[in-house]
Amino acid sequence: MPLPPEILAKRTELAELCRRFRVKRLEIFGSATTDQFDPSRSDVDCLAEFEEITFHGYFGFIEALEALFGRHVDLLTPRSIHNKYLLASINRTRTLIYAA
């Protein structure tokens, strides 16, 4: 699924953030992967797999993503998804943007 130009233009910086925060895999899902994305008001929904997750790493990564994209970011990890309907919804739109 195509990603908005606002996100694609930041892939280099995004890869640097993933390395800094020890993210093994980052996917974007939701409106940012569809034609429903509104550059003026949509947030960015992300799914991240960390090498080793820490409190500061998780929240630091969210803060860095929000600064990079200039918008709110919702960040989930695979282990945090317990609802099969939420997972099915994520699976319909998830798009890989970074893999170590």
N, C-alpha and C positions, 0 to 999 in steps of 0.2 A: 504494500500500500504506500502511496506517495506521502512524504512528509511535507509540511509547509516550508516555504523558502526561509522563513524566520528561524526555523530549527536547523534545516540543512546547512545554512550559512555558518552555523556555530559548531560544526562537527569536530573541527580541530581542537577548539577550546574544550569541548565536551570530552573528547578523548583524554586530554590533559587532566581534567577534573576526575575522570574515572580512574586514571592511574594514581593520582594523588590520594583519593579516598579508598583505594584498593577495591574497586568495583570490577568484578570479573565479567559481568554481562549487564547491559542496560537495554531495556526495551521501552518503547513509547506505545501507549494504547489510548483508546477513547477518541475524542473529537479531533485530536491532533493528527490522527491517521485517516481522517475522513474529510469529506467536503463540508462538514459541519463546523470546522475550526474557524473561529472569528478572531483575527489578529488583535482586535481592540479589546476583547474581553474574555476569551477562552483561557482556561488554565492548561497545564500540561500534566498528563497522567503518566507516571513512569513506574516501571517494575525493575528493581535492581537486585542483582545477586552479588553480595560482597564476599571477598576472600575471607574476611573475619569482621563481623559486624560489631561495632561498639556504639554506645549511646552518642558520644561526641562525633564519631564518624558518620553515623546516620543523619543526625541533625545538621552537622556541618555540610554534608553533601546536599541536603535540601536547600540550605541557605545559599550555597554556591550555585546550584541550579537556578534558583529564583533570581539571583543577581545576573546570571548569564542570560536567561531568557527574558528578564524584565517582567515577570508575571508569576502568579502563584503556581506551585508545583505540588502535586500529590504523589508521594512516593510509597510504594508497597514493595515488600519482598516476597518471594515465593512462599516462604514459611508462614507469612502473615495471612495468607488467603485460605480460609477454612470453609467458605461458602461456595458450594459447587456452582451456583447460579452466577455468582460474581466471577468465578474463574472462567466459566463458559463465555461470559460477556467480554472479559479481557482477551480470551483466546481468539475471539472473532476479529479483533482489530490490532493485536500486538504486532509491533514491527521492531526488529533488531536495529539498534543504532550504534552499539559498541559491543565488542567482544575482545577480551584480552587474549 
